[in-house]
Amino acid sequence: MLTVLLAVVGVAALSGCGSGSDAPPDSSIITSTTRIAGAGVLGNDRRPDESCAPEPAPLEDGPPEREVRNATGHAVSPPIPETTLVPADPQRIVVLSGSQLDALCALGLQSRIVAAALPDGSGVQPAYLGSVIHDLPGAGSRSEPDLSAIRDADPDLILGSAALTPRIHPELSEIAPTVFSGPAGTEWRETLRTVGAATGRPAAADTLVEEFDRAAATTGEQNDASHFQASVVQFTDSTLRIFGVDNFPGSVLEAASVDRPATQRFTDKPFDEIGISETDMGDDPDFSAADGDLVYVSFASDEAKQRGTEIMRSDAWKRLSAVRDDRVFAVNNAVWQSGQGLIAARGVLADLNLVDAPIN
């Protein structure tokens, strides 16, 4: 079954890549739809403008206002309140974390977002959620929201993050009812449920989670996932990150019963790092911890993509068995690493399943 799966992986990855799929393993980046230093590129045929649900999920019956539980437990003063009273069906929402953007998109409430904090270090929203999200007015960064911009957006609900900005709940609450979700990563299902509760759609959120988990189980069963090991790595401009299981992509792979290499089963941190500077490469680094039956590689930035491409042409990288067997695949970093929500999880699952999906 593993041989069949790998054959399907190779065909599917290359069939979506056009004539450039015959490029030799050492070829440079030709286009975004071919290969990156020998790695087949997945996901180029996806349609981000179809990622969000086309219509709002059904509103549950209830009173005109609802109590919604906040993520608490952070040692801040004053403490985050246990609950927030919110309107039953908010119409103007400000969003301060990426996982909440993803959740609103999954619930079909993207048209109600009036402003959103930008990813730290970026001037744009993630493209995988489509133009309606990409073109949103900004509200500062996710670690430093702009209170003035939030106030000017005149929201009737603010969705914030207890993990990113736990101390500003009181200031946000002076502008509009504010609900804080917990950390992203492995807790993305809970974030979706919190957003569902805050927007009057808790049952819809539960249904979305259940549907995803069933789809993940089906993907695992159809691909005999427990019998192969998938490696997840990410290049920054100075390091190679090797991911364990306690992170967003790890949670999706676990849902599909995908096994991981022994070197990537750690749970005490999200990832290990190996230096890839010129000095590091001069010491002939050992990248064996990145190996697997399949290797999914992403790039944290344009600079990371440039440096990662150079590393993927090195002798140290070429010693990986997955490289020799042409089983390394480049994936969308926003989907696999920074998305951290249901829409992104569907994208990861699609890359495992190698089928078309409305994700970029």
Protein Blocks (a to p, Z undefined) as FASTA:
>chain_A
ZZmmmmmmmmmmmmmnojmlmpcfkbccfbfmlcgehiacehklpcfklmpcfbdcddde
ddfbdcddddehiacdddddfbdcddfbdcbdcdfbfklmmmmmmnopmmmpgbdcddeh
iabdcfklojklmmpccebjfklccfklmmmnopabdcddfklmmmlmmmmmmmpccddd
ddehjlmmmmmmmmmmmnopammmmmmmmmmmmmmmmmmmmnommlcccddddddfkbcc
dddfbdfklmmmmmnopacdfklmcfkbfbdcddfbfklmmnopafklmgcfbdcdddfb
fklmmmmmmmmmpmklmmpmklmnopaccddfklmmmnopaklmmmmmmmmnopacddZZ
